[in-house]
Amino acid sequence: MTLDTGDLSLEQLNAMLLAIPMDLTFTDENDITRYYSEREDLIFSRDPDLIGTDVRDCHSDKSLPGVEQMLGDLKSGKHDYFEAWRDNHNGRFIHTRYIAARDSSGKFVGCLETTQDVTEIRGLAGNKDAL
């Protein structure tokens, strides 16, 4: 599969997405869930039946106004991303981003949700090289 900045097989692309140390969920421009990463260490479990459903179906009625506002702002370009975090989610600090995905012309094509346990990252200080 030829990409803008490289060439990957489907197997390589899938392995790369699964290697990213965070939960990924992608909804398309019509708010339909198209992808989620299936990892052993998922922060929030996902049901395979989620694929092909409206993103609103996995939120409570209470949260729907916020979801609608966020999606509208991402689609319109008012915002490129939103952030949220939860302190003490099972003793961990969880950070989530909702990022507008746009094509080369700037057209909204979907929303990428990334969720990451940043508990250890929050405690980093000083410098450390990879090796």
N, CA, C and O atoms as a Tinker XYZ file with bonds, in Angstrom:
   524  protein
     1  N      0.854000   -1.155000    0.000000    73     2
     2  CA     0.000000    0.000000    0.000000    64     1     3
     3  C      0.906000    1.225000    0.000000    63     2     4     5
     4  O      1.756000    1.384000    0.876000    81     3
     5  N      0.716000    2.076000   -0.980000    73     3     6
     6  CA     1.537000    3.267000   -1.114000    64     5     7
     7  C      0.916000    4.402000   -0.309000    63     6     8     9
     8  O     -0.257000    4.735000   -0.480000    81     7
     9  N      1.724000    4.990000    0.573000    73     7    10
    10  CA     1.291000    6.104000    1.411000    64     9    11
    11  C      2.004000    7.375000    0.959000    63    10    12    13
    12  O      2.903000    7.314000    0.120000    81    11
    13  N      1.617000    8.510000    1.498000    73    11    14
    14  CA     2.243000    9.776000    1.115000    64    13    15
    15  C      3.751000    9.781000    1.350000    63    14    16    17
    16  O      4.494000   10.377000    0.570000    81    15
    17  N      4.207000    9.129000    2.408000    73    15    18
    18  CA     5.632000    9.171000    2.739000    64    17    19
    19  C      6.247000    7.787000    2.907000    63    18    20    21
    20  O      7.179000    7.618000    3.693000    81    19
    21  N      5.747000    6.814000    2.191000    73    19    22
    22  CA     6.323000    5.484000    2.291000    64    21    23
    23  C      5.464000    4.435000    1.633000    63    22    24    25
    24  O      4.456000    4.727000    0.989000    81    23
    25  N      5.893000    3.216000    1.814000    73    23    26
    26  CA     5.227000    2.083000    1.201000    64    25    27
    27  C      5.225000    0.951000    2.224000    63    26    28    29
    28  O      6.287000    0.464000    2.615000    81    27
    29  N      4.036000    0.530000    2.661000    73    27    30
    30  CA     3.908000   -0.516000    3.669000    64    29    31
    31  C      2.934000   -1.582000    3.186000    63    30    32    33
    32  O      1.979000   -1.298000    2.463000    81    31
    33  N      3.197000   -2.802000    3.600000    73    31    34
    34  CA     2.189000   -3.838000    3.358000    64    33    35
    35  C      1.089000   -3.661000    4.398000    63    34    36    37
    36  O      1.293000   -2.982000    5.404000    81    35
    37  N     -0.063000   -4.258000    4.168000    73    35    38
    38  CA    -1.152000   -4.200000    5.129000    64    37    39
    39  C     -0.716000   -4.821000    6.461000    63    38    40    41
    40  O     -1.067000   -4.327000    7.532000    81    39
    41  N      0.050000   -5.903000    6.377000    73    39    42
    42  CA     0.558000   -6.560000    7.583000    64    41    43
    43  C      1.467000   -5.616000    8.373000    63    42    44    45
    44  O      1.366000   -5.545000    9.598000    81    43
    45  N      2.352000   -4.892000    7.684000    73    43    46
    46  CA     3.241000   -3.945000    8.356000    64    45    47
    47  C      2.465000   -2.792000    8.986000    63    46    48    49
    48  O      2.749000   -2.387000   10.114000    81    47
    49  N      1.489000   -2.269000    8.258000    73    47    50
    50  CA     0.683000   -1.168000    8.784000    64    49    51
    51  C     -0.077000   -1.610000   10.026000    63    50    52    53
    52  O     -0.111000   -0.879000   11.016000    81    51
    53  N     -0.679000   -2.774000    9.994000    73    51    54
    54  CA    -1.406000   -3.289000   11.151000    64    53    55
    55  C     -0.461000   -3.485000   12.331000    63    54    56    57
    56  O     -0.794000   -3.109000   13.455000    81    55
    57  N      0.714000   -4.070000   12.094000    73    55    58
    58  CA     1.693000   -4.280000   13.169000    64    57    59
    59  C      2.149000   -2.944000   13.745000    63    58    60    61
    60  O      2.309000   -2.813000   14.959000    81    59
    61  N      2.356000   -1.958000   12.886000    73    59    62
    62  CA     2.776000   -0.641000   13.341000    64    61    63
    63  C      1.699000   -0.009000   14.228000    63    62    64    65
    64  O      2.016000    0.535000   15.285000    81    63
    65  N      0.435000   -0.075000   13.811000    73    63    66
    66  CA    -0.639000    0.492000   14.614000    64    65    67
    67  C     -0.749000   -0.198000   15.972000    63    66    68    69
    68  O     -1.002000    0.451000   16.987000    81    67
    69  N     -0.559000   -1.508000   15.983000    73    67    70
    70  CA    -0.644000   -2.243000   17.248000    64    69    71
    71  C      0.565000   -2.018000   18.145000    63    70    72    73
    72  O      0.491000   -2.237000   19.354000    81    71
    73  N      1.679000   -1.584000   17.561000    73    71    74
    74  CA     2.893000   -1.326000   18.346000    64    73    75
    75  C      2.840000    0.024000   19.069000    63    74    76    77
    76  O      3.585000    0.240000   20.024000    81    75
    77  N      1.981000    0.916000   18.627000    73    75    78
    78  CA     1.859000    2.229000   19.265000    64    77    79
    79  C      1.296000    2.006000   20.668000    63    78    80    81
    80  O      0.231000    1.405000   20.809000    81    79
    81  N      1.990000    2.480000   21.709000    73    79    82
    82  CA     1.598000    2.151000   23.089000    64    81    83
    83  C      0.420000    2.975000   23.604000    63    82    84    85
    84  O      0.519000    3.646000   24.631000    81    83
    85  N     -0.678000    2.915000   22.886000    73    83    86
    86  CA    -1.903000    3.577000   23.312000    64    85    87
    87  C     -3.075000    2.933000   22.593000    63    86    88    89
    88  O     -2.906000    2.278000   21.564000    81    87
    89  N     -4.261000    3.124000   23.144000    73    87    90
    90  CA    -5.476000    2.665000   22.476000    64    89    91
    91  C     -5.796000    3.642000   21.346000    63    90    92    93
    92  O     -5.741000    4.855000   21.546000    81    91
    93  N     -6.126000    3.131000   20.171000    73    91    94
    94  CA    -6.512000    3.955000   19.036000    64    93    95
    95  C     -7.918000    3.576000   18.599000    63    94    96    97
    96  O     -8.258000    2.395000   18.520000    81    95
    97  N     -8.727000    4.581000   18.317000    73    95    98
    98  CA   -10.057000    4.362000   17.745000    64    97    99
    99  C    -10.251000    5.408000   16.660000    63    98   100   101
   100  O     -9.951000    6.584000   16.867000    81    99
   101  N    -10.753000    4.985000   15.500000    73    99   102
   102  CA   -10.978000    5.914000   14.397000    64   101   103
   103  C    -12.428000    5.862000   13.961000    63   102   104   105
   104  O    -12.972000    4.790000   13.694000    81   103
   105  N    -13.054000    7.039000   13.890000    73   103   106
   106  CA   -14.397000    7.163000   13.339000    64   105   107
   107  C    -14.306000    7.993000   12.066000    63   106   108   109
   108  O    -13.516000    8.933000   11.990000    81   107
   109  N    -15.103000    7.652000   11.077000    73   107   110
   110  CA   -15.025000    8.343000    9.785000    64   109   111
   111  C    -15.801000    9.665000    9.806000    63   110   112   113
   112  O    -16.315000   10.078000   10.845000    81   111
   113  N    -15.876000   10.307000    8.668000    73   111   114
   114  CA   -16.526000   11.616000    8.553000    64   113   115
   115  C    -18.023000   11.568000    8.839000    63   114   116   117
   116  O    -18.649000   12.602000    9.068000    81   115
   117  N    -18.594000   10.369000    8.826000    73   115   118
   118  CA   -20.013000   10.196000    9.139000    64   117   119
   119  C    -20.228000    9.695000   10.562000    63   118   120   121
   120  O    -21.330000    9.284000   10.924000    81   119
   121  N    -19.165000    9.732000   11.369000    73   119   122
   122  CA   -19.194000    9.345000   12.779000    64   121   123
   123  C    -19.398000    7.848000   12.987000    63   122   124   125
   124  O    -19.902000    7.424000   14.027000    81   123
   125  N    -19.007000    7.054000   12.002000    73   123   126
   126  CA   -19.095000    5.597000   12.108000    64   125   127
   127  C    -17.734000    5.068000   12.549000    63   126   128   129
   128  O    -16.707000    5.429000   11.973000    81   127
   129  N    -17.727000    4.221000   13.562000    73   127   130
   130  CA   -16.481000    3.643000   14.054000    64   129   131
   131  C    -15.946000    2.654000   13.020000    63   130   132   133
   132  O    -16.623000    1.694000   12.652000    81   131
   133  N    -14.729000    2.902000   12.561000    73   131   134
   134  CA   -14.117000    2.089000   11.510000    64   133   135
   135  C    -12.956000    1.236000   11.993000    63   134   136   137
   136  O    -12.622000    0.239000   11.353000    81   135
   137  N    -12.329000    1.607000   13.117000    73   135   138
   138  CA   -11.129000    0.889000   13.573000    64   137   139
   139  C    -10.936000    1.105000   15.066000    63   138   140   141
   140  O    -11.227000    2.175000   15.602000    81   139
   141  N    -10.442000    0.074000   15.718000    73   139   142
   142  CA    -9.878000    0.236000   17.054000    64   141   143
   143  C     -8.731000   -0.744000   17.185000    63   142   144   145
   144  O     -8.742000   -1.815000   16.578000    81   143
   145  N     -7.749000   -0.374000   17.975000    73   143   146
   146  CA    -6.613000   -1.264000   18.190000    64   145   147
   147  C     -7.002000   -2.309000   19.223000    63   146   148   149
   148  O     -7.593000   -1.987000   20.254000    81   147
   149  N     -6.677000   -3.527000   18.948000    73   147   150
   150  CA    -6.994000   -4.657000   19.833000    64   149   151
   151  C     -5.695000   -5.122000   20.461000    63   150   152   153
   152  O     -4.942000   -5.900000   19.875000    81   151
   153  N     -5.449000   -4.630000   21.663000    73   151   154
   154  CA    -4.212000   -4.948000   22.374000    64   153   155
   155  C     -4.553000   -5.684000   23.667000    63   154   156   157
   156  O     -5.666000   -5.578000   24.183000    81   155
   157  N     -3.587000   -6.421000   24.176000    73   155   158
   158  CA    -3.817000   -7.120000   25.442000    64   157   159
   159  C     -3.953000   -6.141000   26.600000    63   158   160   161
   160  O     -4.657000   -6.418000   27.571000    81   159
   161  N     -3.283000   -5.001000   26.499000    73   159   162
   162  CA    -3.265000   -4.045000   27.605000    64   161   163
   163  C     -4.150000   -2.826000   27.343000    63   162   164   165
   164  O     -3.796000   -1.705000   27.710000    81   163
   165  N     -5.302000   -3.051000   26.706000    73   163   166
   166  CA    -6.228000   -1.950000   26.445000    64   165   167
   167  C     -6.632000   -1.265000   27.747000    63   166   168   169
   168  O     -6.887000   -1.924000   28.755000    81   167
   169  N     -6.685000    0.034000   27.712000    73   167   170
   170  CA    -7.119000    0.798000   28.870000    64   169   171
   171  C     -8.630000    0.687000   29.013000    63   170   172   173
   172  O     -9.148000    0.443000   30.103000    81   171
   173  N     -9.329000    0.868000   27.893000    73   171   174
   174  CA   -10.783000    0.715000   27.863000    64   173   175
   175  C    -11.102000   -0.392000   26.864000    63   174   176   177
   176  O    -10.736000   -0.306000   25.692000    81   175
   177  N    -11.781000   -1.421000   27.332000    73   175   178
   178  CA   -12.084000   -2.541000   26.439000    64   177   179
   179  C    -13.038000   -2.113000   25.334000    63   178   180   181
   180  O    -13.847000   -1.203000   25.514000    81   179
   181  N    -12.934000   -2.771000   24.202000    73   179   182
   182  CA   -13.793000   -2.496000   23.053000    64   181   183
   183  C    -14.483000   -3.788000   22.642000    63   182   184   185
   184  O    -13.913000   -4.872000   22.763000    81   183
   185  N    -15.682000   -3.666000   22.167000    73   183   186
   186  CA   -16.454000   -4.800000   21.677000    64   185   187
   187  C    -16.332000   -4.827000   20.157000    63   186   188   189
   188  O    -16.508000   -3.790000   19.517000    81   187
   189  N    -16.035000   -5.983000   19.559000    73   187   190
   190  CA   -15.948000   -6.048000   18.093000    64   189   191
   191  C    -17.200000   -5.535000   17.383000    63   190   192   193
   192  O    -17.116000   -5.078000   16.243000    81   191
   193  N    -18.363000   -5.606000   18.044000    73   191   194
   194  CA   -19.595000   -5.102000   17.448000    64   193   195
   195  C    -19.597000   -3.585000   17.304000    63   194   196   197
   196  O    -20.489000   -3.024000   16.668000    81   195
   197  N    -18.603000   -2.918000   17.891000    73   195   198
   198  CA   -18.468000   -1.466000   17.783000    64   197   199
   199  C    -18.210000   -1.025000   16.337000    63   198   200   201
   200  O    -18.653000    0.045000   15.919000    81   199
   201  N    -17.490000   -1.861000   15.582000    73   199   202
   202  CA   -17.164000   -1.527000   14.195000    64   201   203
   203  C    -18.453000   -1.409000   13.383000    63   202   204   205
   204  O    -19.307000   -2.295000   13.405000    81   203
   205  N    -18.568000   -0.285000   12.662000    73   203   206
   206  CA   -19.735000   -0.054000   11.828000    64   205   207
   207  C    -20.880000    0.644000   12.536000    63   206   208   209
   208  O    -21.931000    0.862000   11.933000    81   207
   209  N    -20.703000    1.002000   13.803000    73   207   210
   210  CA   -21.772000    1.674000   14.540000    64   209   211
   211  C    -21.472000    3.164000   14.706000    63   210   212   213
   212  O    -20.323000    3.594000   14.601000    81   211
   213  N    -22.499000    3.925000   14.963000    73   211   214
   214  CA   -22.359000    5.353000   15.204000    64   213   215
   215  C    -21.640000    5.565000   16.532000    63   214   216   217
   216  O    -21.943000    4.903000   17.525000    81   215
   217  N    -20.700000    6.478000   16.540000    73   215   218
   218  CA   -19.905000    6.734000   17.743000    64   217   219
   219  C    -20.792000    7.153000   18.917000    63   218   220   221
   220  O    -20.425000    6.944000   20.074000    81   219
   221  N    -21.923000    7.725000   18.638000    73   219   222
   222  CA   -22.832000    8.144000   19.702000    64   221   223
   223  C    -23.379000    6.955000   20.498000    63   222   224   225
   224  O    -23.752000    7.095000   21.662000    81   223
   225  N    -23.421000    5.787000   19.855000    73   223   226
   226  CA   -23.968000    4.605000   20.507000    64   225   227
   227  C    -23.110000    4.100000   21.660000    63   226   228   229
   228  O    -23.580000    3.294000   22.463000    81   227
   229  N    -21.869000    4.553000   21.759000    73   227   230
   230  CA   -21.025000    4.100000   22.868000    64   229   231
   231  C    -20.853000    5.182000   23.924000    63   230   232   233
   232  O    -19.898000    5.142000   24.701000    81   231
   233  N    -21.760000    6.142000   23.962000    73   231   234
   234  CA   -21.713000    7.189000   24.976000    64   233   235
   235  C    -23.060000    7.270000   25.678000    63   234   236   237
   236  O    -24.107000    6.950000   25.115000    81   235
   237  N    -22.993000    7.704000   26.911000    73   235   238
   238  CA   -24.229000    7.848000   27.691000    64   237   239
   239  C    -25.015000    9.058000   27.189000    63   238   240   241
   240  O    -24.460000    9.963000   26.566000    81   239
   241  N    -26.313000    9.054000   27.472000    73   239   242
   242  CA   -27.158000   10.193000   27.104000    64   241   243
   243  C    -26.619000   11.480000   27.718000    63   242   244   245
   244  O    -26.704000   12.549000   27.112000    81   243
   245  N    -26.070000   11.373000   28.912000    73   243   246
   246  CA   -25.530000   12.536000   29.622000    64   245   247
   247  C    -24.356000   13.166000   28.868000    63   246   248   249
   248  O    -24.204000   14.388000   28.856000    81   247
   249  N    -23.526000   12.327000   28.239000    73   247   250
   250  CA   -22.339000   12.849000   27.567000    64   249   251
   251  C    -22.586000   13.255000   26.109000    63   250   252   253
   252  O    -21.723000   13.880000   25.493000    81   251
   253  N    -23.744000   12.911000   25.554000    73   251   254
   254  CA   -24.016000   13.179000   24.136000    64   253   255
   255  C    -23.909000   14.652000   23.729000    63   254   256   257
   256  O    -23.372000   14.929000   22.656000    81   255
   257  N    -24.390000   15.610000   24.529000    73   255   258
   258  CA   -24.216000   17.012000   24.116000    64   257   259
   259  C    -22.735000   17.388000   23.950000    63   258   260   261
   260  O    -22.385000   18.109000   23.017000    81   259
   261  N    -21.882000   16.913000   24.833000    73   259   262
   262  CA   -20.446000   17.183000   24.714000    64   261   263
   263  C    -19.840000   16.508000   23.501000    63   262   264   265
   264  O    -18.998000   17.092000   22.819000    81   263
   265  N    -20.259000   15.285000   23.225000    73   263   266
   266  CA   -19.780000   14.556000   22.042000    64   265   267
   267  C    -20.185000   15.305000   20.776000    63   266   268   269
   268  O    -19.373000   15.486000   19.869000    81   267
   269  N    -21.421000   15.731000   20.718000    73   267   270
   270  CA   -21.922000   16.477000   19.548000    64   269   271
   271  C    -21.129000   17.773000   19.349000    63   270   272   273
   272  O    -20.741000   18.103000   18.228000    81   271
   273  N    -20.892000   18.502000   20.441000    73   271   274
   274  CA   -20.143000   19.758000   20.360000    64   273   275
   275  C    -18.728000   19.505000   19.847000    63   274   276   277
   276  O    -18.241000   20.212000   18.964000    81   275
   277  N    -18.080000   18.497000   20.406000    73   275   278
   278  CA   -16.712000   18.187000   20.010000    64   277   279
   279  C    -16.646000   17.788000   18.534000    63   278   280   281
   280  O    -15.793000   18.282000   17.798000    81   279
   281  N    -17.537000   16.901000   18.100000    73   279   282
   282  CA   -17.534000   16.477000   16.699000    64   281   283
   283  C    -17.797000   17.663000   15.767000    63   282   284   285
   284  O    -17.148000   17.792000   14.729000    81   283
   285  N    -18.729000   18.513000   16.129000    73   283   286
   286  CA   -19.021000   19.686000   15.314000    64   285   287
   287  C    -17.823000   20.614000   15.202000    63   286   288   289
   288  O    -17.526000   21.124000   14.122000    81   287
   289  N    -17.134000   20.833000   16.317000    73   287   290
   290  CA   -15.966000   21.715000   16.307000    64   289   291
   291  C    -14.797000   21.117000   15.526000    63   290   292   293
   292  O    -14.059000   21.850000   14.867000    81   291
   293  N    -14.622000   19.801000   15.591000    73   291   294
   294  CA   -13.555000   19.153000   14.814000    64   293   295
   295  C    -13.881000   19.217000   13.324000    63   294   296   297
   296  O    -13.014000   19.532000   12.508000    81   295
   297  N    -15.115000   18.922000   12.975000    73   295   298
   298  CA   -15.528000   18.928000   11.565000    64   297   299
   299  C    -15.428000   20.320000   10.954000    63   298   300   301
   300  O    -14.991000   20.469000    9.813000    81   299
   301  N    -15.832000   21.338000   11.707000    73   299   302
   302  CA   -15.844000   22.705000   11.169000    64   301   303
   303  C    -14.456000   23.323000   11.103000    63   302   304   305
   304  O    -14.248000   24.321000   10.412000    81   303
   305  N    -13.499000   22.727000   11.825000    73   303   306
   306  CA   -12.156000   23.308000   11.874000    64   305   307
   307  C    -11.977000   24.297000   13.011000    63   306   308   309
   308  O    -10.903000   24.880000   13.162000    81   307
   309  N    -13.007000   24.491000   13.806000    73   307   310
   310  CA   -12.878000   25.388000   14.965000    64   309   311
   311  C    -11.775000   24.897000   15.885000    63   310   312   313
   312  O    -11.039000   25.695000   16.464000    81   311
   313  N    -11.664000   23.580000   16.019000    73   311   314
   314  CA   -10.595000   22.961000   16.809000    64   313   315
   315  C    -10.002000   21.812000   16.008000    63   314   316   317
   316  O    -10.689000   21.168000   15.216000    81   315
   317  N     -8.716000   21.567000   16.226000    73   315   318
   318  CA    -8.056000   20.423000   15.598000    64   317   319
   319  C     -7.987000   19.228000   16.536000    63   318   320   321
   320  O     -7.833000   18.091000   16.092000    81   319
   321  N     -8.103000   19.489000   17.835000    73   319   322
   322  CA    -8.087000   18.391000   18.802000    64   321   323
   323  C     -8.697000   18.845000   20.122000    63   322   324   325
   324  O     -8.826000   20.038000   20.395000    81   323
   325  N     -9.060000   17.877000   20.914000    73   323   326
   326  CA    -9.512000   18.081000   22.285000    64   325   327
   327  C     -8.732000   17.114000   23.155000    63   326   328   329
   328  O     -8.314000   16.054000   22.691000    81   327
   329  N     -8.537000   17.472000   24.402000    73   327   330
   330  CA    -7.859000   16.600000   25.348000    64   329   331
   331  C     -8.746000   16.376000   26.571000    63   330   332   333
   332  O     -9.540000   17.236000   26.953000    81   331
   333  N     -8.589000   15.212000   27.166000    73   331   334
   334  CA    -9.272000   14.890000   28.413000    64   333   335
   335  C     -8.331000   13.998000   29.214000    63   334   336   337
   336  O     -7.462000   13.341000   28.639000    81   335
   337  N     -8.494000   13.968000   30.523000    73   335   338
   338  CA    -7.691000   13.066000   31.338000    64   337   339
   339  C     -8.468000   12.660000   32.573000    63   338   340   341
   340  O     -9.393000   13.337000   33.022000    81   339
   341  N     -8.043000   11.515000   33.101000    73   339   342
   342  CA    -8.649000   10.964000   34.310000    64   341   343
   343  C     -7.525000   10.602000   35.266000    63   342   344   345
   344  O     -6.645000    9.803000   34.947000    81   343
   345  N     -7.576000   11.202000   36.430000    73   343   346
   346  CA    -6.626000   10.852000   37.472000    64   345   347
   347  C     -7.247000    9.739000   38.306000    63   346   348   349
   348  O     -8.431000    9.778000   38.640000    81   347
   349  N     -6.436000    8.760000   38.631000    73   347   350
   350  CA    -6.843000    7.634000   39.464000    64   349   351
   351  C     -7.905000    6.750000   38.809000    63   350   352   353
   352  O     -8.892000    6.374000   39.441000    81   351
   353  N     -7.686000    6.427000   37.535000    73   351   354
   354  CA    -8.490000    5.409000   36.866000    64   353   355
   355  C     -7.788000    4.075000   37.150000    63   354   356   357
   356  O     -6.803000    3.731000   36.496000    81   355
   357  N     -8.299000    3.344000   38.113000    73   355   358
   358  CA    -7.647000    2.111000   38.593000    64   357   359
   359  C     -6.205000    2.391000   39.020000    63   358   360   361
   360  O     -5.304000    1.588000   38.772000    81   359
   361  N     -6.003000    3.545000   39.665000    73   359   362
   362  CA    -4.681000    3.909000   40.166000    64   361   363
   363  C     -3.752000    4.486000   39.115000    63   362   364   365
   364  O     -2.572000    4.701000   39.392000    81   363
   365  N     -4.248000    4.738000   37.929000    73   363   366
   366  CA    -3.424000    5.220000   36.816000    64   365   367
   367  C     -3.919000    6.591000   36.352000    63   366   368   369
   368  O     -5.066000    6.964000   36.601000    81   367
   369  N     -3.034000    7.342000   35.671000    73   367   370
   370  CA    -3.407000    8.632000   35.083000    64   369   371
   371  C     -3.566000    8.420000   33.587000    63   370   372   373
   372  O     -2.600000    8.088000   32.901000    81   371
   373  N     -4.780000    8.608000   33.076000    73   371   374
   374  CA    -5.121000    8.305000   31.681000    64   373   375
   375  C     -5.344000    9.605000   30.907000    63   374   376   377
   376  O     -6.090000   10.481000   31.343000    81   375
   377  N     -4.689000    9.712000   29.759000    73   375   378
   378  CA    -4.801000   10.903000   28.902000    64   377   379
   379  C     -5.415000   10.487000   27.569000    63   378   380   381
   380  O     -4.994000    9.501000   26.964000    81   379
   381  N     -6.417000   11.246000   27.116000    73   379   382
   382  CA    -7.098000   10.960000   25.847000    64   381   383
   383  C     -7.078000   12.203000   24.971000    63   382   384   385
   384  O     -7.285000   13.319000   25.449000    81   383
   385  N     -6.826000   11.997000   23.683000    73   383   386
   386  CA    -6.921000   13.068000   22.686000    64   385   387
   387  C     -7.937000   12.643000   21.632000    63   386   388   389
   388  O     -8.025000   11.470000   21.268000    81   387
   389  N     -8.695000   13.612000   21.154000    73   387   390
   390  CA    -9.610000   13.441000   20.034000    64   389   391
   391  C     -9.080000   14.370000   18.951000    63   390   392   393
   392  O     -9.130000   15.591000   19.099000    81   391
   393  N     -8.575000   13.799000   17.865000    73   391   394
   394  CA    -7.830000   14.551000   16.863000    64   393   395
   395  C     -8.556000   14.501000   15.526000    63   394   396   397
   396  O     -8.937000   13.430000   15.053000    81   395
   397  N     -8.744000   15.676000   14.922000    73   395   398
   398  CA    -9.363000   15.737000   13.596000    64   397   399
   399  C     -8.384000   15.178000   12.572000    63   398   400   401
   400  O     -7.229000   15.601000   12.518000    81   399
   401  N     -8.838000   14.238000   11.767000    73   399   402
   402  CA    -8.043000   13.718000   10.646000    64   401   403
   403  C     -8.541000   14.418000    9.388000    63   402   404   405
   404  O     -9.739000   14.433000    9.105000    81   403
   405  N     -7.617000   14.992000    8.645000    73   403   406
   406  CA    -7.976000   15.741000    7.449000    64   405   407
   407  C     -7.163000   15.241000    6.257000    63   406   408   409
   408  O     -6.025000   14.800000    6.419000    81   407
   409  N     -7.743000   15.308000    5.074000    73   407   410
   410  CA    -7.009000   14.919000    3.871000    64   409   411
   411  C     -6.084000   16.068000    3.444000    63   410   412   413
   412  O     -6.002000   17.093000    4.121000    81   411
   413  N     -5.399000   15.886000    2.328000    73   411   414
   414  CA    -4.405000   16.871000    1.892000    64   413   415
   415  C     -5.012000   18.229000    1.558000    63   414   416   417
   416  O     -4.304000   19.235000    1.534000    81   415
   417  N     -6.314000   18.265000    1.301000    73   415   418
   418  CA    -6.969000   19.544000    1.015000    64   417   419
   419  C     -7.577000   20.171000    2.275000    63   418   420   421
   420  O     -8.167000   21.249000    2.207000    81   419
   421  N     -7.436000   19.501000    3.416000    73   419   422
   422  CA    -7.966000   20.023000    4.672000    64   421   423
   423  C     -9.360000   19.550000    5.009000    63   422   424   425
   424  O     -9.912000   19.935000    6.040000    81   423
   425  N     -9.947000   18.712000    4.148000    73   423   426
   426  CA   -11.299000   18.191000    4.386000    64   425   427
   427  C    -11.275000   17.185000    5.538000    63   426   428   429
   428  O    -10.418000   16.303000    5.589000    81   427
   429  N    -12.225000   17.329000    6.457000    73   427   430
   430  CA   -12.356000   16.413000    7.586000    64   429   431
   431  C    -12.721000   15.026000    7.074000    63   430   432   433
   432  O    -13.703000   14.870000    6.347000    81   431
   433  N    -11.933000   14.012000    7.450000    73   431   434
   434  CA   -12.221000   12.639000    7.031000    64   433   435
   435  C    -12.474000   11.714000    8.221000    63   434   436   437
   436  O    -12.796000   10.539000    8.043000    81   435
   437  N    -12.326000   12.249000    9.436000    73   435   438
   438  CA   -12.602000   11.420000   10.588000    64   437   439
   439  C    -11.966000   11.958000   11.851000    63   438   440   441
   440  O    -11.337000   13.016000   11.859000    81   439
   441  N    -12.146000   11.207000   12.909000    73   439   442
   442  CA   -11.612000   11.562000   14.224000    64   441   443
   443  C    -10.811000   10.384000   14.771000    63   442   444   445
   444  O    -11.298000    9.255000   14.822000    81   443
   445  N     -9.582000   10.663000   15.175000    73   443   446
   446  CA    -8.730000    9.663000   15.816000    64   445   447
   447  C     -8.740000    9.919000   17.310000    63   446   448   449
   448  O     -8.394000   11.009000   17.766000    81   447
   449  N     -9.142000    8.906000   18.071000    73   447   450
   450  CA    -9.092000    8.982000   19.526000    64   449   451
   451  C     -7.882000    8.182000   19.984000    63   450   452   453
   452  O     -7.729000    7.013000   19.630000    81   451
   453  N     -7.024000    8.820000   20.775000    73   451   454
   454  CA    -5.871000    8.125000   21.346000    64   453   455
   455  C     -5.994000    8.167000   22.861000    63   454   456   457
   456  O     -6.236000    9.226000   23.441000    81   455
   457  N     -5.828000    7.034000   23.490000    73   455   458
   458  CA    -5.898000    6.954000   24.946000    64   457   459
   459  C     -4.625000    6.283000   25.442000    63   458   460   461
   460  O     -4.249000    5.206000   24.979000    81   459
   461  N     -3.965000    6.945000   26.399000    73   459   462
   462  CA    -2.659000    6.480000   26.851000    64   461   463
   463  C     -2.557000    6.571000   28.368000    63   462   464   465
   464  O     -3.001000    7.546000   28.974000    81   463
   465  N     -1.970000    5.548000   28.969000    73   463   466
   466  CA    -1.635000    5.580000   30.389000    64   465   467
   467  C     -0.328000    6.372000   30.509000    63   466   468   469
   468  O      0.724000    5.913000   30.063000    81   467
   469  N     -0.399000    7.545000   31.105000    73   467   470
   470  CA     0.785000    8.410000   31.205000    64   469   471
   471  C      1.293000    8.504000   32.637000    63   470   472   473
   472  O      2.014000    9.443000   32.975000    81   471
   473  N      0.932000    7.556000   33.474000    73   471   474
   474  CA     1.329000    7.582000   34.874000    64   473   475
   475  C      2.842000    7.714000   35.015000    63   474   476   477
   476  O      3.315000    8.605000   35.719000    81   475
   477  N      3.607000    6.848000   34.362000    73   475   478
   478  CA     5.069000    6.896000   34.481000    64   477   479
   479  C      5.650000    8.118000   33.779000    63   478   480   481
   480  O      6.618000    8.710000   34.257000    81   479
   481  N      5.066000    8.494000   32.653000    73   479   482
   482  CA     5.570000    9.649000   31.892000    64   481   483
   483  C      5.484000   10.911000   32.751000    63   482   484   485
   484  O      6.391000   11.743000   32.707000    81   483
   485  N      4.440000   11.063000   33.509000    73   483   486
   486  CA     4.271000   12.258000   34.358000    64   485   487
   487  C      5.386000   12.389000   35.379000    63   486   488   489
   488  O      5.664000   13.495000   35.843000    81   487
   489  N      6.021000   11.300000   35.736000    73   487   490
   490  CA     7.078000   11.346000   36.752000    64   489   491
   491  C      8.481000   11.517000   36.193000    63   490   492   493
   492  O      9.443000   11.549000   36.959000    81   491
   493  N      8.622000   11.630000   34.870000    73   491   494
   494  CA     9.961000   11.756000   34.286000    64   493   495
   495  C     10.581000   13.116000   34.617000    63   494   496   497
   496  O      9.889000   14.128000   34.724000    81   495
   497  N     11.894000   13.105000   34.772000    73   495   498
   498  CA    12.641000   14.346000   35.003000    64   497   499
   499  C     14.053000   14.168000   34.458000    63   498   500   501
   500  O     14.512000   13.041000   34.271000    81   499
   501  N     14.727000   15.254000   34.208000    73   499   502
   502  CA    16.114000   15.191000   33.716000    64   501   503
   503  C     16.168000   14.706000   32.293000    63   502   504   505
   504  O     15.245000   14.920000   31.508000    81   503
   505  N     17.285000   14.035000   31.962000    73   503   506
   506  CA    17.524000   13.545000   30.607000    64   505   507
   507  C     17.859000   12.061000   30.648000    63   506   508   509
   508  O     18.452000   11.578000   31.611000    81   507
   509  N     17.477000   11.346000   29.603000    73   507   510
   510  CA    17.845000    9.945000   29.467000    64   509   511
   511  C     17.907000    9.627000   27.978000    63   510   512   513
   512  O     16.948000    9.862000   27.243000    81   511
   513  N     19.027000    9.097000   27.546000    73   511   514
   514  CA    19.139000    8.640000   26.172000    64   513   515
   515  C     18.504000    7.273000   26.031000    63   514   516   517
   516  O     18.328000    6.561000   27.020000    81   515
   517  N     18.162000    6.904000   24.816000    73   515   518
   518  CA    17.476000    5.639000   24.569000    64   517   519
   519  C     18.312000    4.440000   25.016000    63   518   520   521
   520  O     17.757000    3.444000   25.479000    81   519
   521  N     19.620000    4.521000   24.886000    73   519   522
   522  CA    20.481000    3.385000   25.253000    64   521   523
   523  C     21.317000    3.691000   26.473000    63   522   524
   524  O     22.095000    2.846000   26.916000    81   523
